[in-house]
Amino acid sequence: MAASGPSLLYAVKQVELAVRARLDDLLRSTGVTVPQWTALTVLARREGQTGAELARNAFVSPQAMGDLLAALERGHWITRTPDPTHGRRVLIGLSDEGRALLARVEPGAADVEERMLTGLASDERAALRTLLNRCRTNLM
């Protein structure tokens, strides 16, 4: 039996759009876009990724990642170093400026997340994280 009201896909997209709008507002003064910020946060969790790896982990196409990396490099937010184990690969990391930018933005991003989760108990928050991660995994 179908649920009444909008589909779950629609609800997920509406949450994504609302989060995106809040992050756009938060990042506007930094000169960084949401996709660029996403790439920086991915690098903060694991430095030393190739452009292709970063594209997959930041949810953009390899072609879009090329432009994104060029902008991040112009902002001095990333480093590129040759992979010592593979001569043709270039590994991407955060620069000191990139780390500083993330540190400045983190409190605002945490506020966006907290606002999104307002009214949810800690067990509901944990369950939501688990369920969303499972949904993502199912689609990969």
Secondary structure, 3 states (H helix, E strand, C coil): CCCCCCCHHHHHHHHHHHHHHHHHHHHHHHCCCHHHHHHHHHHHHCCCECHHHHHHHHCCCHHHHHHHHHHHHHCCCEEEEECCCCCCCEEEEECHHHHHHHHHHHHHHHHHHHHHCCCCCHHHHHHHHHHHHHHHHHHC
